Amino acid sequence: MQLAGFQKTEGGIDALPLDDLDRAREVLITLRVTAEIAGVGLATSQETYIGDFARDVIEHLPGAWTAKVENYARAVWQEDLLSCLWSTGHVAGTLAHHRVPHTAILRRDDGAELTIVKDPSQSVYHVGALVPLDVPHEEHVTAPPGVTVAADASSAARTIHTGLVPAYTRAVLHTRASDLADALAWAHETYPAGTVPAPTPPLLADAFARFTASAPPVIRAVRDLSMLTEHDTAFLNLAESIAVAPAPDTGPVPVSPHPDPLGWWLTEGGDQLVGLALRTVEHTPAAAKAPRAVSPVRALPPAARASSPAPHR
């Protein structure tokens, strides 16, 4: 195809630009002749190319998204994608039980990734979320269920935006909140109120750093999913201003309305944020109901858990 004049895209697809129709006709004629010489058969299809469908979908999705196509010439490449899939339902079943030649990957500017898989027997697409690379793994968190969409980009985007994206946001929120709860529980067990030595112990500083890293996306998710009271709004504004501050003795003096960010996290702020996040998860439709086990006393803080390994895509 490249010999005939097709151009290979970043996704590895041989494509023919249609901005110059005369040139396109020449390339197609050359392709037919080249195929005859090589003894290769050509077959046309009326099916929409999945990359075109994906690009049309992101045009209707709120936010900044990009789309690319991944080709699975080898079954092991498809298995790599399946190992990265977070969603359940038809999208998981299709990848597990059918040979899929290619899929589309949608990526939002905050790192969220979705995959679009063409149904092998119907004119519909199955869409699911991929495991986020920067979120700790929590087995008790219910994965966001996949959705099935029609072959209409506008309708598909609406289903993704109102169904899959909120479920993904809720699942990520649940995961982050659980991780923050574990780190805070260790801090309370190791340093009861009023017993934090100076300078701040490195392990405690690390636990607080996990809070400052995870709090901003947790706050954004709570705002997106919750009907907040005035008290909740005021607390989130305060938490947002404190979350950017490093623990004492671990960095530059923070610009914060609170004189003791670490103490605030230990005595009130950490529990309040975790509680508000978990209430948001519980009161959002289709939220996970799995109970959390009480963590035993630990000698060291729980390390930030790595997410499931992902293939190089």
Salt bridges, closest charged atoms under 4 A:
ASP14 OD1 - LYS8 NZ 3.29
ASP22 OD1 - ARG25 NH1 2.91
GLU26 OE1 - ARG23 NH1 3.91
GLU36 OE2 - ARG32 NH1 3.30
ASP52 OD1 - ARG55 NH2 2.88
GLU70 OE2 - LYS68 NZ 3.66
GLU70 OE2 - ARG313 NE 3.12
ASP110 OD2 - ARG108 NH2 2.92
GLU113 OE2 - ARG107 NE 3.78
GLU113 OE1 - ARG313 NH2 2.79
ASP119 OD2 - HIS126 NE2 2.69
ASP134 OD2 - ARG176 NH2 3.42
GLU138 OE1 - HIS140 ND1 3.36
GLU138 OE2 - ARG305 NH2 2.27
ASP179 OD1 - ARG210 NH2 2.62
ASP179 OD1 - ARG305 NH2 3.30
ASP182 OD1 - ARG292 NH2 2.73
ASP182 OD2 - ARG305 NH2 3.50
GLU240 OE1 - ARG223 NH2 3.14
